[in-house]
Amino acid sequence: MMDIRPIKTDADHEAALREIEALWGAAEGTPAGDRLDVLATLVEAYEDRRWPIDDLDPVEAIEAAMAHDGHSQADLAALIGKSRASEVLKRRRPLTLPMIRRIAAEWHVPERLLVRDYPLERSAA
Protein backbone atom coordinates (compact mmCIF):
# COMPACT_ATOMS: atom_id res chain seq x y z
CA MET A 1 0.00 0.00 0.00
CA MET A 2 2.88 2.39 0.65
CA ASP A 3 4.05 2.80 -2.98
CA ILE A 4 6.52 5.56 -2.10
CA ARG A 5 9.26 6.49 -4.53
CA PRO A 6 12.40 8.60 -4.10
CA ILE A 7 12.02 12.34 -4.51
CA LYS A 8 14.21 13.28 -7.49
CA THR A 9 12.67 16.49 -8.89
CA ASP A 10 11.01 19.67 -7.68
CA ALA A 11 7.72 18.26 -9.02
CA ASP A 12 8.16 15.12 -6.89
CA HIS A 13 8.96 17.40 -3.94
CA GLU A 14 5.79 19.45 -4.45
CA ALA A 15 3.67 16.29 -4.71
CA ALA A 16 5.19 14.92 -1.50
CA LEU A 17 4.53 18.20 0.31
CA ARG A 18 0.88 18.13 -0.79
CA GLU A 19 0.53 14.56 0.46
CA ILE A 20 2.21 15.44 3.77
CA GLU A 21 -0.27 18.28 4.19
CA ALA A 22 -3.16 15.88 3.58
CA LEU A 23 -1.74 13.37 6.07
CA TRP A 24 -0.82 15.94 8.72
CA GLY A 25 -2.09 14.91 12.14
CA ALA A 26 -2.32 11.20 11.32
CA ALA A 27 -1.93 9.07 14.42
CA GLU A 28 1.48 7.54 15.04
CA GLY A 29 1.63 3.82 14.34
CA THR A 30 -1.21 3.87 11.82
CA PRO A 31 -0.63 3.27 8.09
CA ALA A 32 -1.29 6.99 7.45
CA GLY A 33 1.08 7.97 10.28
CA ASP A 34 3.78 5.66 8.93
CA ARG A 35 3.33 7.11 5.42
CA LEU A 36 3.61 10.63 6.82
CA ASP A 37 6.83 9.72 8.65
CA VAL A 38 8.41 8.16 5.55
CA LEU A 39 7.39 11.07 3.30
CA ALA A 40 8.73 13.63 5.78
CA THR A 41 12.06 11.77 5.86
CA LEU A 42 12.24 11.69 2.05
CA VAL A 43 11.37 15.41 1.79
CA GLU A 44 14.02 16.31 4.34
CA ALA A 45 16.64 14.27 2.47
CA TYR A 46 15.69 15.88 -0.86
CA GLU A 47 15.78 19.38 0.61
CA ASP A 48 19.19 18.71 2.16
CA ARG A 49 20.48 17.65 -1.28
CA ARG A 50 18.67 20.38 -3.24
CA TRP A 51 19.51 23.20 -0.83
CA PRO A 52 22.51 21.80 1.00
CA ILE A 53 23.50 24.78 3.08
CA ASP A 54 20.98 25.62 5.74
CA ASP A 55 23.10 28.55 6.86
CA LEU A 56 22.22 30.65 3.82
CA ASP A 57 20.57 33.95 4.56
CA PRO A 58 17.60 34.85 2.34
CA VAL A 59 19.65 36.81 -0.22
CA GLU A 60 22.19 33.99 -0.46
CA ALA A 61 19.34 31.49 -0.90
CA ILE A 62 17.94 33.58 -3.77
CA GLU A 63 21.41 33.86 -5.33
CA ALA A 64 21.91 30.08 -4.98
CA ALA A 65 18.56 29.43 -6.69
CA MET A 66 19.53 31.85 -9.46
CA ALA A 67 22.86 30.07 -9.99
CA HIS A 68 21.43 26.56 -9.73
CA ASP A 69 18.43 27.09 -11.99
CA GLY A 70 19.87 29.67 -14.39
CA HIS A 71 17.61 32.50 -13.24
CA SER A 72 18.69 36.10 -13.83
CA GLN A 73 18.02 39.30 -11.96
CA ALA A 74 15.44 40.02 -14.67
CA ASP A 75 13.67 36.77 -13.73
CA LEU A 76 13.60 37.89 -10.10
CA ALA A 77 12.34 41.30 -11.22
CA ALA A 78 9.48 39.58 -13.07
CA LEU A 79 8.47 37.98 -9.77
CA ILE A 80 8.84 40.87 -7.34
CA GLY A 81 9.35 44.05 -9.40
CA LYS A 82 12.40 45.57 -11.10
CA SER A 83 13.55 48.05 -8.48
CA ARG A 84 12.66 45.65 -5.66
CA ALA A 85 14.79 42.87 -7.15
CA SER A 86 17.81 45.14 -7.37
CA GLU A 87 17.28 46.52 -3.87
CA VAL A 88 16.79 43.05 -2.35
CA LEU A 89 19.94 41.66 -4.00
CA LYS A 90 21.93 44.70 -2.87
CA ARG A 91 20.47 44.22 0.64
CA ARG A 92 18.87 47.64 0.62
CA ARG A 93 15.31 46.35 0.98
CA PRO A 94 14.03 43.45 3.09
CA LEU A 95 11.90 40.73 1.57
CA THR A 96 8.20 41.07 2.28
CA LEU A 97 5.85 38.17 2.90
CA PRO A 98 4.29 38.44 -0.59
CA MET A 99 7.79 38.40 -2.14
CA ILE A 100 8.75 35.36 -0.06
CA ARG A 101 5.60 33.51 -1.07
CA ARG A 102 6.12 34.27 -4.76
CA ILE A 103 9.79 33.24 -4.77
CA ALA A 104 9.05 30.07 -2.80
CA ALA A 105 6.19 29.08 -5.10
CA GLU A 106 7.86 29.90 -8.41
CA TRP A 107 11.47 28.94 -7.70
CA HIS A 108 10.85 26.22 -5.10
CA VAL A 109 13.09 27.85 -2.51
CA PRO A 110 11.96 26.69 0.95
CA GLU A 111 10.18 29.48 2.78
CA ARG A 112 12.19 28.59 5.90
CA LEU A 113 15.29 29.94 4.11
CA LEU A 114 13.57 33.15 3.02
CA VAL A 115 11.96 34.20 6.31
CA ARG A 116 15.20 34.46 8.25
CA ASP A 117 16.54 37.75 9.52
CA TYR A 118 19.50 39.05 7.55
CA PRO A 119 21.63 42.18 7.54
CA LEU A 120 20.68 45.09 5.32
CA GLU A 121 23.05 47.75 4.03
CA ARG A 122 22.73 50.97 5.94
CA SER A 123 21.67 53.86 3.78
CA ALA A 124 23.72 57.03 3.94
CA ALA A 125 21.51 59.55 5.65
PyMOL commands that set and color helices and strands:
alter all, ss='L'
color gray80, all
select helices_A, chain A and resi 10-23+31-50+58-69+73-80+82-89+97-107+111-114
alter helices_A, ss='H'
color red, helices_A
deselect
rebuild
show_as cartoon
